[in-house]
Amino acid sequence: MHQNKITSIPPSIKGCSSLAELYMGNNLLSSIPADIGTLSKLGILDLHSNQLKEYPVGACNLKLSFLDLSNNSLSGLPAELGKMTTLRKLLLTGNPMRTLRSSLVSGPTTTLLKYLRSRLSSDEEASGSRSTPTKDDQIAAARRLSLSSKELDLSGLGVTSVPAAAWETSDVVKLDLSKNSIEDLPNELSLCSSLQSLVLSNNKIKRWPHTVVSSLPCLSSLKLDNNPLVEISSTDLVPLSKLEVLDLSGNASALPEPSAVSALPQLQELYLRRMKLHEFPNGLLGLKLLRILDLSQNHLTTVPEGIKNFTALIELDLSDNNITALPAELGLLEANLQVLKLDGNPLRSIRRTLLERGTKAVLKYLKEKLPSE
């Protein structure tokens, strides 16, 4: 019912008990009935570009994953909305908010919900805690949102195993399982044939998930940072020739041979923070398409002249290492390199005043040190 001239939603909508998605954007609604809060299966509610002056308290009983209230006439929100912990995305731009700071309106949804909960009286908050959605509720809400976005966010649920929703949700292109306590990946994840991005950060995975990741034909982004991985063999990366983004940060004990990464010719972003590296991995120099390289928080002392091979590089993070000098050849990357992070290094060959002038000034200085032809 998007983009009509509808002026009201009848209270009888409460009879639509199976309704999962409701799109009422670009209409003439000045209010919505509180009875809408009885629609227990409603997961997506789009009310953008109407004339709403308030969001009813009764509608805060919904278990939404997506709520669009942008471009209305809202001056505030009921504190009870903070109890809708299934909500993953709340859009509010284009409202004359007077009771909410602009940083809350434009910031993360979780931060806004937390603020709204803080405004509840202790009695209300106590009753809210009794109705806090279970993990199953949150997983179901995430699945509903994934129907339109093709992204399934199951992060921070505290689960110890991968929920079946991960492979039962069709056509998912991004799966976020970060910030859980997962130790192993089930073989059923191989069924996610459309999966392009797999986020496994901050879990308890000890063994490289070879069977699963090697059987995902579209996988282009893999994030395994901050897991207690024991070992990554040189052959584990071979099946991932289409990988464009790889994050292994914080897995120092599992560091593969640097040359193994050369098996990833399509790699564009590589993150190796906190890997206890003492030498620059020369095996990386063959990655011609690399655009972002993060080697921060290691123990590097030098940067090789071969750094000039990274002609596509736009961001290089070498912060918090033990680097005392930079090769003049780094200046040859001046054309594309936009961000060069060097903080936390005992650099002696470059004045601090020059470093403070930024990336372009440093690269120009280094380039001028090259011998003239």
C-alpha positions in Angstrom: 0.0 0.0 0.0 3.0 2.2 -0.6 2.5 5.7 -2.3 -1.2 6.1 -2.1 -3.4 8.7 -0.3 -4.3 6.6 2.6 -5.2 8.7 5.6 -5.7 6.0 8.3 -5.2 2.4 9.2 -8.4 0.8 10.6 -8.2 -0.8 14.1 -9.5 -4.0 12.5 -6.0 -4.6 11.2 -5.5 -6.5 14.4 -7.4 -9.3 12.7 -4.5 -9.8 10.2 -2.7 -12.1 12.7 -0.4 -13.6 10.1 0.9 -10.3 8.7 4.7 -10.3 8.5 5.5 -7.2 6.5 3.6 -3.9 6.2 4.6 -1.2 3.8 2.7 2.1 4.2 5.3 4.6 3.1 4.4 7.8 1.1 0.8 8.1 2.3 -1.2 10.7 4.4 -1.2 8.9 7.8 -1.4 11.2 10.8 -1.7 8.3 13.3 -1.5 4.6 13.6 -3.8 2.5 15.8 -2.3 1.1 19.0 -4.1 -2.2 18.1 -1.3 -2.8 15.6 0.8 -3.9 18.6 -1.2 -7.2 18.7 0.3 -8.4 15.4 2.7 -10.9 16.9 4.2 -12.0 13.5 4.9 -8.5 12.1 8.6 -8.1 11.5 8.9 -5.2 9.1 6.9 -2.0 9.4 7.6 0.8 6.9 5.8 4.1 7.7 8.2 6.6 6.0 7.0 9.9 4.5 3.7 10.3 6.3 2.4 12.8 8.8 2.8 10.9 12.0 3.1 13.0 15.1 3.6 10.2 17.6 4.4 6.5 17.7 1.8 4.8 20.0 2.9 3.0 23.2 0.8 0.0 22.2 2.8 -0.4 19.0 5.9 -0.9 21.2 4.7 -4.5 21.9 5.6 -5.5 18.4 8.7 -7.7 17.8 9.9 -5.8 14.8 13.3 -6.2 13.2 12.9 -3.2 10.9 11.0 0.0 11.5 11.1 3.0 9.1 9.6 6.2 10.6 11.7 8.6 8.5 10.2 11.8 7.1 7.3 12.2 9.5 6.4 14.9 12.1 7.6 13.0 15.2 9.0 15.2 18.0 9.9 12.2 20.2 9.5 8.5 20.8 7.9 6.6 23.7 10.5 5.2 26.2 8.7 1.9 25.8 10.1 1.5 22.4 13.4 0.7 24.1 11.9 -2.7 25.1 11.7 -3.8 21.5 15.1 -5.6 21.6 14.4 -7.5 18.4 14.8 -4.2 16.5 17.9 -4.2 14.3 17.2 -1.2 12.2 15.3 2.0 13.1 15.2 4.9 10.6 14.2 8.3 12.0 15.8 11.0 9.7 13.6 13.8 8.6 11.7 14.2 11.8 11.6 17.4 14.0 12.9 15.5 17.1 13.0 17.7 20.2 13.5 15.1 22.9 16.3 13.2 21.2 19.9 14.3 20.4 20.7 14.2 16.7 23.6 11.8 17.5 21.0 9.3 18.8 18.7 9.8 15.9 21.5 9.1 13.3 23.5 6.7 15.4 23.3 2.9 16.0 19.8 1.5 16.7 21.1 -0.4 19.7 22.4 2.9 21.3 19.0 4.6 20.9 17.1 1.7 22.3 19.4 1.6 25.3 18.8 5.3 25.9 15.1 4.9 25.7 15.2 2.0 28.2 17.1 4.3 30.6 14.1 6.7 30.5 11.7 4.0 31.8 10.8 4.1 35.5 12.2 1.2 37.5 8.8 -0.5 37.6 8.4 -0.3 33.8 11.9 -1.5 33.3 11.3 -4.4 35.6 8.2 -5.4 33.7 10.1 -5.0 30.4 12.8 -7.3 31.6 10.2 -10.0 32.1 9.1 -9.7 28.5 12.6 -9.6 27.0 12.6 -11.7 23.8 14.3 -15.1 23.9 17.2 -16.0 21.6 14.6 -17.8 19.4 12.6 -14.5 19.2 15.8 -12.6 18.1 16.7 -15.3 15.6 13.2 -15.2 14.2 13.3 -11.4 13.9 16.7 -11.6 12.1 15.3 -14.1 9.7 12.3 -11.8 8.9 14.7 -8.9 8.2 16.9 -11.1 6.0 13.9 -11.8 3.6 14.4 -8.3 2.1 18.0 -7.5 2.9 19.5 -11.0 2.1 21.7 -10.4 5.2 21.3 -12.5 8.3 22.6 -11.0 11.5 22.9 -13.5 14.4 25.7 -11.6 16.1 25.9 -11.2 19.9 23.3 -13.8 20.8 25.6 -15.8 23.0 24.9 -19.0 21.2 27.4 -21.9 21.4 26.4 -23.5 18.0 25.2 -22.1 14.7 21.4 -21.7 14.7 19.6 -23.7 11.9 18.2 -20.4 10.6 21.7 -19.8 9.1 21.2 -22.5 6.4 17.4 -22.6 6.4 17.1 -18.9 5.2 17.3 -19.0 1.4 19.5 -16.8 -0.7 21.4 -15.2 2.2 24.5 -13.3 0.9 25.9 -12.1 4.2 25.9 -14.1 7.5 27.1 -12.5 10.7 27.8 -14.9 13.5 30.3 -12.7 15.4 30.4 -12.2 19.1 29.1 -15.6 20.1 30.7 -18.7 21.7 30.7 -20.9 18.6 33.4 -23.6 18.4 32.6 -25.4 15.2 30.8 -24.8 12.0 28.2 -27.5 11.0 28.5 -29.0 7.5 25.0 -27.8 6.8 26.4 -24.3 6.3 27.7 -25.6 3.0 24.1 -25.3 1.8 24.4 -21.5 1.7 25.3 -21.5 -2.0 24.7 -17.8 -2.4 26.8 -16.7 0.6 29.3 -14.0 -0.2 30.3 -12.7 3.2 30.9 -14.9 6.4 31.6 -13.0 9.6 32.9 -15.3 12.4 34.8 -12.7 14.5 35.1 -13.1 18.3 34.1 -16.7 18.7 35.8 -19.8 20.1 36.7 -21.5 16.8 40.0 -23.5 17.2 40.0 -25.5 13.9 40.0 -23.9 10.5 36.5 -24.6 9.0 38.0 -26.1 5.9 34.9 -28.2 4.8 32.5 -25.3 5.0 34.5 -22.4 3.6 35.9 -24.5 0.7 32.4 -25.5 -0.4 30.9 -22.0 -0.6 31.3 -21.1 -4.3 30.5 -17.4 -4.0 32.5 -16.6 -0.8 34.4 -13.4 -1.3 34.7 -12.1 2.3 35.9 -14.1 5.4 36.4 -12.7 8.8 37.9 -15.0 11.5 39.6 -12.4 13.7 39.8 -12.9 17.4 39.3 -16.7 17.5 41.7 -19.2 19.3 42.6 -20.8 15.9 45.4 -23.3 16.5 46.7 -23.7 12.9 46.1 -22.6 9.4 47.9 -24.8 7.0 49.3 -23.5 3.6 46.7 -25.6 1.8 43.7 -24.3 3.7 43.6 -21.1 1.7 44.0 -22.7 -1.8 40.2 -23.4 -2.3 39.5 -19.7 -1.6 40.9 -18.3 -4.8 37.9 -15.9 -5.2 38.4 -14.3 -1.7 38.6 -10.5 -1.8 38.5 -9.8 2.0 40.3 -11.8 4.7 40.7 -10.9 8.4 42.8 -13.2 10.6 43.7 -10.6 13.2 44.5 -11.8 16.7 45.2 -15.4 15.6 49.0 -15.3 16.1 49.4 -18.9 16.9 47.6 -19.9 13.7 49.7 -17.8 11.3 50.1 -19.6 8.0 53.2 -19.3 5.9 53.1 -15.8 4.3 53.5 -17.3 0.9 50.2 -19.2 1.4 48.4 -15.9 1.1 49.7 -15.6 -2.5 47.1 -18.3 -3.3 44.5 -15.6 -3.1 45.1 -13.5 -6.3 41.8 -11.6 -6.0 42.5 -10.4 -2.4 41.7 -6.7 -2.0 41.6 -6.3 1.8 43.9 -8.2 4.3 43.9 -7.6 8.0 46.7 -9.1 10.1 46.5 -7.1 13.3 48.1 -8.5 16.5 49.7 -11.5 14.8 53.1 -11.1 16.5 54.8 -10.5 13.2 58.5 -9.6 13.5 59.1 -9.3 9.7 57.1 -7.9 6.9 55.5 -10.9 5.1 57.2 -10.7 1.7 54.8 -13.3 0.5 52.2 -10.6 0.3 54.0 -8.6 -2.3 52.5 -10.5 -5.1 49.0 -9.5 -4.3 48.6 -6.9 -7.1 45.0 -6.1 -6.3 45.4 -5.3 -2.6 43.7 -2.1 -1.7 43.8 -2.3 2.2 46.6 -3.8 4.2 46.5 -3.7 8.0 49.6 -4.9 9.8 49.1 -2.8 12.9 50.0 -3.9 16.5 52.8 -6.3 15.5 56.6 -6.2 16.0 57.7 -5.1 12.6 61.1 -3.2 12.4 61.4 -2.6 8.7 59.3 -2.2 5.5 60.7 -3.7 2.3 61.5 -1.8 -0.8 59.1 -4.2 -2.6 56.2 -2.2 -1.0 56.2 -0.3 -4.2 54.5 -3.4 -5.8 51.2 -2.5 -4.1 50.2 -0.1 -6.8 46.5 -0.4 -6.0 46.9 0.2 -2.3 44.7 3.0 -0.9 45.1 2.3 2.8 48.2 1.0 4.7 48.1 0.6 8.5 51.6 0.1 10.1 50.7 1.7 13.4 52.0 0.3 16.7 55.0 -1.5 15.5 58.8 -1.0 16.0 59.6 0.6 12.6 62.4 3.1 12.7 62.6 4.1 9.0 60.6 3.9 5.8 61.9 3.1 2.4 61.9 5.9 -0.2 60.1 3.5 -2.5 56.9 3.9 -0.4 56.7 7.3 -2.0 55.9 5.7 -5.4 52.5 4.8 -4.0 51.6 8.6 -3.9 49.1 8.4 -6.7 46.6 6.0 -5.0 47.6 5.7 -1.3 45.2 7.8 0.7 45.7 6.6 4.2 49.1 5.8 5.8 48.9 5.1 9.5 52.3 5.3 11.3 51.4 6.2 14.9 53.1 4.3 17.7 56.4 3.7 15.8 59.9 4.9 16.9 60.4 6.6 13.5 63.7 8.5 13.5 64.1 9.3 9.8 61.0 11.5 9.5 60.3 14.6 11.6 57.1 14.6 13.7 56.0 17.8 12.1 56.1 16.1 8.7 54.1 13.2 10.1 51.5 15.6 11.4 51.0 17.0 7.9 49.5 13.7 6.8 49.8 10.9 4.3 50.4 13.0 1.1 53.1 15.0 2.7 55.0 11.9 3.9 54.7 10.2 0.5 55.9 13.3 -1.3 58.9 13.5 1.1 59.8 9.9 0.5 59.4 10.1 -3.2 61.8 13.1 -3.3 64.4 11.0 -1.6 64.5 8.5 -4.5 67.7 8.9 -6.7 67.0 10.7 -9.9 67.2 8.7 -13.0 
